[in-house]
Amino acid sequence: MNTWVWTKSKFLGMSVGVVNVGEGVIYDLEHNEEYTYTLPSAYGRNILTVPWMELGGKVTLGCAKTGYSASVTFHTKPFYGGKVHRISGEMKHSPTNSVVCKFSGEWNGTIDFSYTNGEKKMIDTSTLPVIRKRVRPPQLQGAYESRKLWQNVTAALKLGDLDTATEHKRYLEERQRSESKHRAETKTAWRTKLFHKKGEGWQYGNILKKAENQETVL
């Protein structure tokens, strides 16, 4: 899987919205298929009282080789009533413009599928296996890797010490601004290590498909 994303934030009164701009590609190496998908926006609600998170917006998923695509709408909770974490959508075969199935439910719970041939299915996402990230410990990470760079902020937040977290956050942001200003004044380009520019986004230099192709050649 290879994904690039950058965010646009906005304040919405008692909420904060983050729009995820970008896309990802899942490589099915067994069938030589690529699935391109977009990402929903995220919202932090009731930030001054009891905060909670939800997803919202429309995302797409499609495979050019097979011609199948899906659109999924993440519904935000209405101000009055309604349920949280609701989704709905449909999957279709684009070349024939025929709908294969429609679905609805909760992205973190049960989702019901109704196929045009009358078949019905249901999955419970809460029972799916969770694969935890494998991350190197901070002492083995580079100076600019996120977990190491922000470890003091994270530690303070875990302790509920917002003043210390804010202090460390401000220090990092000021340092980043200073370094960016210095590069601009000296006309020094930012040298990337793991990613390279591709269109409007960034691509990882050693994506799975590329590595698989190299192994095939070897």
C-alpha positions as CSV (number, residue, x, y, z in Angstrom):
1,M,0.0,0.0,0.0
2,N,1.2,3.5,-0.9
3,T,-0.6,6.6,0.4
4,W,0.1,10.3,0.4
5,V,-2.0,12.8,2.2
6,W,-1.9,16.4,3.4
7,T,-4.5,18.1,5.6
8,K,-6.5,21.4,5.6
9,S,-7.9,22.3,9.0
10,K,-10.8,24.6,9.8
11,F,-12.6,25.7,13.0
12,L,-16.4,25.2,13.0
13,G,-17.5,26.8,16.2
14,M,-17.4,24.0,18.7
15,S,-15.7,21.7,16.3
16,V,-12.5,21.3,14.4
17,G,-12.5,19.8,10.9
18,V,-9.6,18.2,9.1
19,V,-9.9,17.6,5.3
20,N,-7.6,14.8,4.1
21,V,-6.3,15.7,0.7
22,G,-4.7,12.9,-1.2
23,E,-5.1,9.3,-2.2
24,G,-3.8,5.8,-1.6
25,V,-3.1,2.8,-3.8
26,I,-3.5,-0.8,-2.5
27,Y,-1.5,-3.3,-4.6
28,D,-3.0,-6.8,-4.9
29,L,0.2,-8.6,-5.9
30,E,-1.5,-12.0,-6.3
31,H,-4.0,-10.7,-8.9
32,N,-1.8,-7.9,-10.3
33,E,-4.6,-5.3,-9.5
34,E,-4.3,-1.8,-8.1
35,Y,-7.1,-0.2,-6.1
36,T,-7.0,3.6,-5.7
37,Y,-8.9,5.2,-2.9
38,T,-9.5,8.6,-1.3
39,L,-9.9,9.4,2.4
40,P,-12.8,10.9,4.5
41,S,-12.5,14.1,6.5
42,A,-12.2,14.0,10.3
43,Y,-14.1,16.1,12.9
44,G,-13.4,16.8,16.5
45,R,-16.7,17.7,18.1
46,N,-17.4,19.5,21.4
47,I,-13.8,20.5,21.8
48,L,-14.6,22.7,24.8
49,T,-16.7,20.2,26.7
50,V,-16.5,16.4,26.2
51,P,-14.7,15.9,22.9
52,W,-15.5,13.1,20.5
53,M,-14.4,12.2,16.9
54,E,-16.3,11.3,13.8
55,L,-15.6,10.9,10.0
56,G,-17.5,12.6,7.3
57,G,-17.6,13.1,3.5
58,K,-17.5,11.0,0.4
59,V,-14.7,8.7,-0.6
60,T,-14.2,6.5,-3.7
61,L,-12.4,3.2,-4.3
62,G,-11.8,1.8,-7.8
63,C,-9.8,-0.6,-9.9
64,A,-9.0,0.3,-13.5
65,K,-8.2,-3.2,-14.5
66,T,-11.5,-4.8,-13.4
67,G,-13.7,-1.8,-13.9
68,Y,-15.2,-2.1,-10.4
69,S,-15.6,0.9,-8.2
70,A,-17.4,2.0,-5.0
71,S,-18.5,5.2,-3.5
72,V,-18.9,5.5,0.3
73,T,-20.5,8.4,2.2
74,F,-19.5,8.9,5.8
75,H,-22.5,10.6,7.4
76,T,-21.9,13.1,10.1
77,K,-24.3,13.1,13.1
78,P,-27.2,15.6,12.7
79,F,-27.3,18.3,15.4
80,Y,-30.6,16.9,16.7
81,G,-31.0,13.1,16.9
82,G,-29.5,10.7,14.5
83,K,-26.7,8.1,15.0
84,V,-22.9,8.4,14.8
85,H,-20.5,6.6,12.5
86,R,-23.1,5.9,9.8
87,I,-22.0,5.0,6.2
88,S,-23.8,4.2,3.0
89,G,-22.7,3.6,-0.6
90,E,-22.8,1.4,-3.6
91,M,-20.5,-0.7,-5.8
92,K,-20.8,-0.7,-9.5
93,H,-19.2,-2.1,-12.7
94,S,-18.2,1.1,-14.4
95,P,-17.9,-0.2,-18.0
96,T,-21.5,-1.3,-18.0
97,N,-22.7,1.3,-15.4
98,S,-24.5,-1.4,-13.6
99,V,-24.9,-1.4,-9.8
100,V,-23.6,-4.6,-8.1
101,C,-24.7,-3.9,-4.6
102,K,-25.7,-1.3,-2.1
103,F,-24.6,-1.1,1.6
104,S,-25.2,0.8,4.8
105,G,-24.4,0.5,8.4
106,E,-21.6,1.7,10.8
107,W,-18.0,1.9,9.7
108,N,-16.9,0.6,13.1
109,G,-19.8,-1.9,13.5
110,T,-22.0,-3.9,11.3
111,I,-22.5,-3.2,7.6
112,D,-25.3,-4.8,5.5
113,F,-24.9,-5.5,1.8
114,S,-27.8,-6.0,-0.6
115,Y,-26.8,-7.4,-4.0
116,T,-28.8,-6.9,-7.2
117,N,-29.3,-10.6,-7.5
118,G,-31.1,-10.7,-4.2
119,E,-28.3,-12.0,-2.1
120,K,-27.7,-10.3,1.3
121,K,-24.5,-10.3,3.4
122,M,-23.4,-8.7,6.6
123,I,-20.0,-8.1,8.1
124,D,-19.1,-6.9,11.6
125,T,-16.0,-4.8,11.4
126,S,-15.6,-4.9,15.2
127,T,-14.7,-8.6,15.0
128,L,-12.1,-8.2,12.3
129,P,-8.5,-8.9,13.4
130,V,-6.5,-5.8,14.3
131,I,-2.9,-5.7,13.1
132,R,-0.8,-3.3,15.3
133,K,1.8,-1.2,13.7
134,R,5.4,-2.3,14.1
135,V,7.5,0.8,15.0
136,R,11.2,1.0,15.9
137,P,11.8,2.3,19.5
138,P,12.6,6.1,19.6
139,Q,16.3,5.5,20.4
140,L,16.7,3.8,17.0
141,Q,14.7,6.4,15.0
142,G,16.1,9.3,13.1
143,A,16.0,12.9,14.4
144,Y,13.1,13.8,12.2
145,E,10.9,10.7,12.6
146,S,7.6,11.7,14.0
147,R,7.5,9.6,17.1
148,K,10.9,10.7,18.2
149,L,10.4,14.3,17.2
150,W,7.1,14.6,19.1
151,Q,7.8,12.2,22.0
152,N,7.9,14.9,24.7
153,V,4.6,16.3,23.5
154,T,3.1,12.8,23.5
155,A,4.4,12.0,27.0
156,A,3.0,15.3,28.4
157,L,-0.4,14.6,26.9
158,K,-0.5,11.1,28.4
159,L,0.0,12.7,31.8
160,G,-2.6,15.3,31.1
161,D,-0.1,18.1,31.4
162,L,-1.3,20.5,28.7
163,D,1.0,23.4,29.6
164,T,4.2,21.2,29.2
165,A,2.8,19.7,26.0
166,T,2.1,23.2,24.6
167,E,5.6,24.3,25.5
168,H,7.2,21.4,23.7
169,K,4.9,21.9,20.7
170,R,5.7,25.6,20.5
171,Y,9.5,24.8,20.6
172,L,9.2,22.3,17.7
173,E,7.1,24.7,15.6
174,E,9.5,27.6,16.1
175,R,12.4,25.4,15.3
176,Q,10.8,24.2,12.1
177,R,10.0,27.9,11.1
178,S,13.6,28.9,11.8
179,E,15.0,26.0,9.7
180,S,12.6,26.7,6.9
181,K,13.6,30.4,6.9
182,H,17.3,29.5,6.8
183,R,16.8,27.2,3.8
184,A,14.9,29.9,2.0
185,E,17.6,32.5,2.7
186,T,20.4,30.2,1.6
187,K,18.4,28.8,-1.3
188,T,19.0,25.3,0.1
189,A,16.6,22.7,-1.1
190,W,15.0,20.3,1.4
191,R,16.4,16.8,0.7
192,T,14.0,14.0,1.1
193,K,15.1,10.6,2.3
194,L,12.2,8.1,1.8
195,F,9.8,9.9,-0.5
196,H,9.9,11.7,-3.9
197,K,7.5,14.2,-5.4
198,K,4.9,12.8,-7.8
199,G,2.3,15.1,-9.2
200,E,0.6,16.9,-6.3
201,G,1.6,14.3,-3.8
202,W,4.5,12.2,-2.6
203,Q,5.4,8.6,-3.3
204,Y,7.4,6.2,-1.1
205,G,10.6,5.2,-2.8
206,N,10.3,1.5,-2.2
207,I,6.6,0.6,-2.7
208,L,5.6,-3.1,-2.4
209,K,4.9,-3.4,-6.2
210,K,8.3,-2.0,-7.0
211,A,10.0,-4.4,-4.6
212,E,8.0,-7.3,-5.9
213,N,9.0,-6.5,-9.5
214,Q,12.7,-6.3,-8.5
215,E,12.5,-9.7,-6.8
216,T,11.0,-11.1,-10.0
217,V,13.8,-9.8,-12.1
218,L,16.4,-11.1,-9.7
